Amino acid sequence: MVTVPLTVPVAGPHPGLAEKLLESGARILQVRIKPGSAIDILTAARHARVLTRRHGALLCVNDRVDLAL
């Protein structure tokens, strides 16, 4: 499992990082945005889910079980 701040792999200065990690064999992608709003976390999680489905990896959404479901 690779854990990086979600702003980095999804939208930050390295938007392709999450996909590159998955292409390199990462099997789990973790979404964890403690200070983020519900909509920010949900948007990021949906984007991350597209990537994890494409690569057959697991997606973990931390700290917000309501959004994870």
C-alpha positions as CSV (number, residue, x, y, z in Angstrom):
1,M,0.0,0.0,0.0
2,V,1.2,3.4,-0.9
3,T,0.0,6.4,1.2
4,V,0.5,9.9,-0.1
5,P,-1.5,13.1,0.5
6,L,-4.5,12.9,-1.8
7,T,-3.9,16.3,-3.1
8,V,-0.6,15.0,-4.6
9,P,-1.8,12.0,-6.6
10,V,-5.2,13.3,-7.7
11,A,-5.2,17.0,-8.2
12,G,-2.0,18.6,-6.8
13,P,1.3,19.3,-8.5
14,H,1.6,15.7,-9.7
15,P,-1.8,14.8,-11.0
16,G,-0.6,11.5,-12.6
17,L,1.2,10.2,-9.5
18,A,-1.6,7.9,-8.4
19,E,-1.9,6.3,-11.8
20,K,1.8,5.9,-12.1
21,L,1.9,4.2,-8.7
22,L,-0.9,1.8,-9.7
23,E,0.9,1.1,-13.0
24,S,4.0,0.3,-11.1
25,G,2.2,-2.4,-9.1
26,A,0.6,-0.6,-6.1
27,R,-2.3,-2.8,-5.1
28,I,-4.1,-0.4,-2.6
29,L,-4.7,3.3,-3.0
30,Q,-5.7,5.2,0.2
31,V,-7.8,8.3,0.2
32,R,-7.3,10.4,3.3
33,I,-8.2,14.1,3.5
34,K,-8.8,14.9,7.1
35,P,-9.4,18.7,6.7
36,G,-11.4,18.3,3.5
37,S,-15.1,18.9,3.0
38,A,-17.4,16.0,2.3
39,I,-17.6,17.1,-1.4
40,D,-13.8,17.3,-1.7
41,I,-13.3,13.9,-0.3
42,L,-16.1,12.3,-2.3
43,T,-14.8,13.9,-5.5
44,A,-11.3,12.7,-4.9
45,A,-12.6,9.2,-3.9
46,R,-14.6,8.9,-7.1
47,H,-11.6,9.8,-9.2
48,A,-9.4,7.4,-7.2
49,R,-12.1,4.7,-7.7
50,V,-11.9,5.0,-11.5
51,L,-8.1,4.6,-11.3
52,T,-8.3,1.6,-8.9
53,R,-10.9,-0.2,-11.0
54,R,-8.8,0.3,-14.1
55,H,-5.8,-1.3,-12.4
56,G,-7.6,-3.9,-10.3
57,A,-6.5,-2.4,-7.1
58,L,-8.3,-1.8,-3.8
59,L,-9.4,1.6,-2.6
60,C,-9.4,2.6,1.0
61,V,-11.3,5.7,2.2
62,N,-10.2,6.7,5.7
63,D,-11.9,8.8,8.3
64,R,-15.3,9.1,6.6
65,V,-17.2,5.8,6.6
66,D,-20.3,7.6,5.4
67,L,-18.4,8.6,2.2
68,A,-16.7,5.2,1.8
69,L,-20.0,3.4,1.5
